[in-house]
Amino acid sequence: MNFLTSPMGLAILGALLHFGTLTAVLMPALALLQPPPPPEEAPGKTQLPERMWSFKTQAVDEMIAELKKTRAKLDQEAKDAAILKTQIAAERAELEKVQKGIVVMREELEKRIVEVQEPELKNLKTLANTYSTMKPPAAVAILREMDENTVVKMLSLMKADQVGPILGEMPKAPDRPGEETMARRAARISDKLRLIKSAK
């Protein structure tokens, strides 16, 4: 009995043809259903996430332009603020320098200004009367040993024609080693006499 003509052979042959046809038809469809393999990434390149949308609108473009404009304005304001801060710091340093200079000048001026106080006025007048009767060389010899401000206060209570000869005699006095010249001291006393404050 021939196998192909037997009912069993025909059934087996039909089944094989059926499965072969089914496989040939379904394999391409199954291949389409499988997800594609991930693309190979280039070395050192990070894969970006998928965009949420791929469309553009005028409103979005205007919003982006406005944000860029605002950011540029804020950056410029920050630069201007930094420049202003530097200028303020420089001006403050200059102002402090001027204030320190004024304090030094005031202290120097206060050192030069002699003030006659009310309680000492009576004694100073007595001394002024005493030295006004002395000859200038003798008065200079004594005044040389006295405190300079006391000398100024006393001379301020004397008449100009009495003070002049004493101040004129001072530069003639011999200089002492290690001390300033009497001419310089006379000049400083004259300056203090110009700035003296008398008691009321």
Order of alpha helices (4+ residues) and beta strands (2+ residues): alpha-alpha-alpha-alpha-alpha-alpha-alpha
